[in-house]
Amino acid sequence: MAKIQGAVTIERERCKGCDLCVVACPCGVLALQPKEVNDRGYHFAYPANEEACIGCAACALVCPDACIEVYKVIEK
Amino acid sequence: MKREDIIKPENKVYSRPRLLDGNVMHYCPGCSHGVVHKLVAEVIDELGLEADAIGIAPVGCAVFAYNYIDCDWVEAAHGRAPALATAVSRLHPEKVVFTYQGDGDLAAIGSAETIHACTRGENIVIIMINNGIYGMTGGQMSPCTLEGAKTATTPYGRRADLNGFPLRVGNVVSLLDGTCYVTRQAVHTPAAVRKAKAALKKAFLNARAKKGTSFVEVVATCSSGWKMSPEKSNKWMAENMFAHYPLGDLKDTTVEKPAE
């Protein structure tokens, strides 16, 4: 069976830490930084569990600040 | 497979819309405006309307929409966006004109302009963000505020006997003969975002084909005004707003009905 692997990049300075991508992700990939903040003082999102990503782009679709870009590879 | 091997241009499946400017949006964290801006930018780009789309910015939170979407914009007086859109689309019939308004702008001070632009069947797209509150001015009651909802001007909840009933603008304009497509969408889940994008695309195609007024109402959240987290706002919207504002197409004259 083909294995799907995805990866997301999050623009740290654009993120406002609204948590919507974390909720939308079906695989529990994303999380908000517990302590670190960006220049605007927000706990930005980051891929905490990046091996689980399937590149479905659910996080990117609901992101209000368009700071997520998604990549996907299908291994045959 | 390593992260570096996946993150390559040829593997990209979702990128930031090309027509969104680099400016960081001024909206609060989790605001639905950002998602709808993104969808409008994607639709304009996909339909190749970059040089032909003219947006009318409202007064309200989305007043700075012209800072974020890279097409031509005009800023209207409060509530007057459909009137201005009428002028622009009549002077430039080859352009695709759309307004982007909130419920306070469109349903309160701009109700006359909205209703008459829809009655005349102007070939424009009206995008309405319905979050049931005046977000920019500090969370006052708007015509679309739900009964019982607490706002700055209804601290004990909206009462129908004192403040009237919440206005379903989509249903009102769907009764007018000039509208060709009236739909109500939301952007709280990935599936809803995809549907909302399809609705916006259809509306822009209708405007380009001069079929009449297309009205896209987006039921949205205002986490600052509602005083909830973005996640909780989405839940509250799904539980309460959708009961009064059910999602789906309210009118579509562009599809031919099967002969009986």
Contacts between the chains, C-beta under 8 A, distances in Angstrom:
chain1	res1	chain2	res2	distance
A	5	B	1	5.1
A	5	B	6	5.9
A	6	B	6	6.9
A	6	B	13	7.9
A	7	B	3	5.3
A	7	B	6	4.0
A	7	B	7	5.2
A	9	B	7	6.4
A	13	B	24	7.5
A	14	B	24	5.6
A	16	B	28	7.7
A	16	B	29	3.7
A	16	B	30	7.5
A	17	B	29	6.0
A	18	B	29	3.8
A	18	B	30	3.4
A	18	B	223	7.9
A	18	B	230	4.5
A	19	B	30	7.2
A	19	B	229	7.0
A	19	B	230	6.1
A	19	B	231	5.5
A	20	B	30	5.6
A	20	B	230	5.4
A	20	B	231	6.8
A	20	B	234	7.4
A	23	B	231	5.1
A	23	B	234	7.8
A	24	B	189	7.0
A	24	B	190	5.9
A	40	B	24	7.9
A	42	B	29	6.9
A	50	B	3	6.2
A	55	B	13	5.8
A	56	B	190	7.9
A	57	B	13	5.9
A	57	B	14	4.1
A	57	B	190	7.6
A	58	B	190	4.1
A	60	B	14	4.4
A	61	B	14	7.5
A	61	B	35	8.0
A	61	B	190	4.4
A	61	B	193	4.5
A	61	B	194	7.0
A	62	B	35	6.6
A	62	B	187	7.4
A	62	B	188	7.6
A	62	B	189	7.0
A	62	B	190	5.9
A	62	B	193	6.1
A	63	B	34	7.6
A	63	B	35	7.6
A	63	B	38	7.9
A	64	B	25	7.5
A	64	B	27	6.7
A	64	B	29	7.8
A	64	B	30	6.2
A	64	B	31	5.5
A	64	B	32	6.8
A	64	B	33	7.1
A	64	B	34	2.8
A	64	B	35	5.0
A	64	B	38	7.6
A	65	B	24	7.3
A	65	B	25	5.9
A	65	B	34	5.3
A	66	B	16	4.7
A	66	B	17	6.5
A	66	B	20	5.7
A	66	B	34	7.0
A	66	B	38	5.0
A	67	B	16	7.5
A	68	B	14	7.4
A	69	B	12	6.7
A	69	B	14	6.2
A	69	B	15	5.1
A	69	B	16	6.2
A	70	B	12	7.3
A	70	B	13	5.1
A	70	B	14	4.0
A	71	B	6	5.0
A	71	B	7	5.1
A	71	B	8	7.0
A	71	B	11	4.3
A	71	B	12	5.5
A	71	B	13	6.6
A	72	B	6	7.5
A	72	B	11	5.9
A	72	B	13	4.6
A	73	B	1	6.3
A	73	B	5	7.4
A	73	B	6	5.2
A	73	B	11	5.3
A	75	B	1	6.7
